[in-house]
């Protein structure tokens, strides 16, 4: 394998890794947002329950 082919292959792998990292970051952000909203909703449910007492 020539050096140029090797370099191109390495560059392609780096691009794939960066794309994968971007996707993982988006998925993590979605999960964190969902958990955050779950916590807020749970707090609201408790507050409503206590207000009814």
GUDREN-81628 format. One record per atom (N, C-alpha, C): residue in one letter; atom name; z, x, y. Coordinates in steps of 0.2 Angstrom, whole numbers, plus 5000, padded with zeros to 4 digits. Each point is the difference from the previous one (the first is absolute). Layout:
# residues N
<r->A a->CA pz->Z px->X py->Y>;
...
END
This chain:
# residues 53
<r->X a->N pz->5000 px->5004 py->4994>;
<r->X a->CA pz->5000 px->4996 py->5006>;
<r->X a->C pz->5000 px->5004 py->5006>;
<r->X a->N pz->4995 px->4999 py->5005>;
<r->X a->CA pz->5000 px->5004 py->5006>;
<r->X a->C pz->5006 px->4998 py->5004>;
<r->X a->N pz->5001 px->5005 py->5005>;
<r->X a->CA pz->5006 px->4999 py->5004>;
<r->X a->C pz->4999 px->4993 py->5005>;
<r->X a->N pz->4994 px->4999 py->5002>;
<r->X a->CA pz->4998 px->4994 py->5004>;
<r->X a->C pz->5002 px->4994 py->4996>;
<r->X a->N pz->4998 px->5000 py->4994>;
<r->X a->CA pz->5001 px->4994 py->4996>;
<r->X a->C pz->5008 px->4999 py->4999>;
<r->X a->N pz->5003 px->5005 py->4999>;
<r->X a->CA pz->5007 px->5000 py->4999>;
<r->X a->C pz->5003 px->4997 py->5006>;
<r->X a->N pz->4998 px->5003 py->5006>;
<r->X a->CA pz->5003 px->4998 py->5006>;
<r->X a->C pz->4999 px->4992 py->5002>;
<r->X a->N pz->4994 px->4998 py->4998>;
<r->X a->CA pz->4998 px->4993 py->5001>;
<r->X a->C pz->5005 px->4996 py->4995>;
<r->X a->N pz->5001 px->5002 py->4994>;
<r->X a->CA pz->5004 px->4996 py->4995>;
<r->X a->C pz->5007 px->5000 py->5003>;
<r->X a->N pz->5003 px->5005 py->5003>;
<r->X a->CA pz->5006 px->5001 py->5002>;
<r->X a->C pz->5001 px->4995 py->5006>;
<r->X a->N pz->4995 px->5000 py->5005>;
<r->X a->CA pz->5000 px->4996 py->5005>;
<r->X a->C pz->5000 px->4992 py->4998>;
<r->X a->N pz->4996 px->4999 py->4995>;
<r->X a->CA pz->5000 px->4993 py->4998>;
<r->X a->C pz->5006 px->4998 py->4997>;
<r->X a->N pz->5004 px->5004 py->4996>;
<r->X a->CA pz->5006 px->4999 py->4998>;
<r->X a->C pz->5005 px->4999 py->5005>;
<r->X a->N pz->5000 px->5004 py->5005>;
<r->X a->CA pz->5005 px->4999 py->5006>;
<r->X a->C pz->4998 px->4993 py->5003>;
<r->X a->N pz->4994 px->4998 py->5001>;
<r->X a->CA pz->4999 px->4994 py->5003>;
<r->X a->C pz->5002 px->4994 py->4996>;
<r->X a->N pz->5000 px->5000 py->4993>;
<r->X a->CA pz->5002 px->4995 py->4996>;
<r->X a->C pz->5008 px->5000 py->5000>;
<r->X a->N pz->5003 px->5006 py->5001>;
<r->X a->CA pz->5007 px->5000 py->5001>;
<r->X a->C pz->5003 px->4997 py->5006>;
<r->X a->N pz->4996 px->5001 py->5005>;
<r->X a->CA pz->5002 px->4997 py->5007>;
<r->X a->C pz->4999 px->4993 py->5000>;
<r->X a->N pz->4995 px->4997 py->4997>;
<r->X a->CA pz->4998 px->4993 py->4999>;
<r->X a->C pz->5006 px->4997 py->4996>;
<r->X a->N pz->5002 px->5003 py->4995>;
<r->X a->CA pz->5005 px->4997 py->4995>;
<r->X a->C pz->5007 px->5000 py->5004>;
<r->X a->N pz->5001 px->5005 py->5004>;
<r->X a->CA pz->5006 px->5000 py->5004>;
<r->X a->C pz->5000 px->4995 py->5005>;
<r->X a->N pz->4995 px->4999 py->5003>;
<r->X a->CA pz->4999 px->4994 py->5005>;
<r->X a->C pz->5001 px->4993 py->4997>;
<r->X a->N pz->4998 px->4999 py->4994>;
<r->X a->CA pz->5001 px->4994 py->4996>;
<r->X a->C pz->5007 px->4999 py->4998>;
<r->X a->N pz->5003 px->5006 py->4998>;
<r->X a->CA pz->5007 px->5000 py->4998>;
<r->X a->C pz->5005 px->4998 py->5006>;
<r->X a->N pz->4998 px->5003 py->5006>;
<r->X a->CA pz->5004 px->4999 py->5006>;
<r->X a->C pz->4999 px->4992 py->5002>;
<r->X a->N pz->4994 px->4997 py->4999>;
<r->X a->CA pz->4999 px->4993 py->5002>;
<r->X a->C pz->5004 px->4996 py->4995>;
<r->X a->N pz->5000 px->5002 py->4993>;
<r->X a->CA pz->5004 px->4996 py->4996>;
<r->X a->C pz->5008 px->5000 py->5001>;
<r->X a->N pz->5002 px->5006 py->5001>;
<r->X a->CA pz->5007 px->5001 py->5002>;
<r->X a->C pz->5002 px->4996 py->5006>;
<r->X a->N pz->4996 px->5000 py->5005>;
<r->X a->CA pz->5001 px->4996 py->5006>;
<r->X a->C pz->5001 px->4993 py->4999>;
<r->X a->N pz->4995 px->4997 py->4996>;
<r->X a->CA pz->5000 px->4993 py->4998>;
<r->X a->C pz->5007 px->4999 py->4996>;
<r->X a->N pz->5002 px->5004 py->4995>;
<r->X a->CA pz->5006 px->4999 py->4997>;
<r->X a->C pz->5006 px->5000 py->5004>;
<r->X a->N pz->5000 px->5005 py->5004>;
<r->X a->CA pz->5006 px->5000 py->5005>;
<r->X a->C pz->5000 px->4994 py->5005>;
<r->X a->N pz->4995 px->4998 py->5002>;
<r->X a->CA pz->5000 px->4994 py->5004>;
<r->X a->C pz->5002 px->4994 py->4997>;
<r->X a->N pz->4998 px->4999 py->4993>;
<r->X a->CA pz->5002 px->4994 py->4996>;
<r->X a->C pz->5007 px->5001 py->4999>;
<r->X a->N pz->5003 px->5005 py->4998>;
<r->X a->CA pz->5007 px->5001 py->4999>;
<r->X a->C pz->5004 px->4999 py->5007>;
<r->X a->N pz->4998 px->5002 py->5005>;
<r->X a->CA pz->5003 px->4999 py->5007>;
<r->X a->C pz->5000 px->4992 py->5001>;
<r->X a->N pz->4995 px->4997 py->4999>;
<r->X a->CA pz->4999 px->4993 py->5002>;
<r->X a->C pz->5005 px->4996 py->4995>;
<r->X a->N pz->5000 px->5002 py->4993>;
<r->X a->CA pz->5005 px->4997 py->4996>;
<r->X a->C pz->5007 px->5001 py->5002>;
<r->X a->N pz->5002 px->5006 py->5003>;
<r->X a->CA pz->5007 px->5001 py->5002>;
<r->X a->C pz->5001 px->4995 py->5006>;
<r->X a->N pz->4995 px->4999 py->5004>;
<r->X a->CA pz->5001 px->4996 py->5006>;
<r->X a->C pz->5001 px->4993 py->4998>;
<r->X a->N pz->4996 px->4998 py->4995>;
<r->X a->CA pz->5000 px->4993 py->4998>;
<r->X a->C pz->5007 px->4999 py->4996>;
<r->X a->N pz->5002 px->5004 py->4996>;
<r->X a->CA pz->5007 px->5000 py->4997>;
<r->X a->C pz->5005 px->4999 py->5005>;
<r->X a->N pz->5000 px->5004 py->5005>;
<r->X a->CA pz->5005 px->5000 py->5006>;
<r->X a->C pz->5000 px->4993 py->5003>;
<r->X a->N pz->4994 px->4997 py->5001>;
<r->X a->CA pz->4999 px->4993 py->5004>;
<r->X a->C pz->5003 px->4995 py->4995>;
<r->X a->N pz->4999 px->5001 py->4993>;
<r->X a->CA pz->5002 px->4995 py->4996>;
<r->X a->C pz->5008 px->5000 py->5000>;
<r->X a->N pz->5003 px->5006 py->5000>;
<r->X a->CA pz->5007 px->5000 py->5000>;
<r->X a->C pz->5003 px->4997 py->5006>;
<r->X a->N pz->4997 px->5001 py->5006>;
<r->X a->CA pz->5002 px->4998 py->5006>;
<r->X a->C pz->4999 px->4992 py->5000>;
<r->X a->N pz->4995 px->4997 py->4998>;
<r->X a->CA pz->4999 px->4993 py->5000>;
<r->X a->C pz->5005 px->4997 py->4995>;
<r->X a->N pz->5002 px->5003 py->4994>;
<r->X a->CA pz->5004 px->4998 py->4996>;
<r->X a->C pz->5007 px->5000 py->5003>;
<r->X a->N pz->5002 px->5005 py->5003>;
<r->X a->CA pz->5007 px->5000 py->5004>;
<r->X a->C pz->5000 px->4995 py->5005>;
<r->X a->N pz->4995 px->4999 py->5004>;
<r->X a->CA pz->5000 px->4995 py->5006>;
<r->X a->C pz->5001 px->4993 py->4997>;
<r->X a->N pz->4998 px->4999 py->4994>;
<r->X a->CA pz->5000 px->4993 py->4997>;
<r->X a->C pz->5008 px->4999 py->4998>;
<r->X a->N pz->5003 px->5005 py->4999>;
<r->X a->CA pz->5007 px->4999 py->4998>;
<r->X a->C pz->5005 px->4997 py->5005>;
END
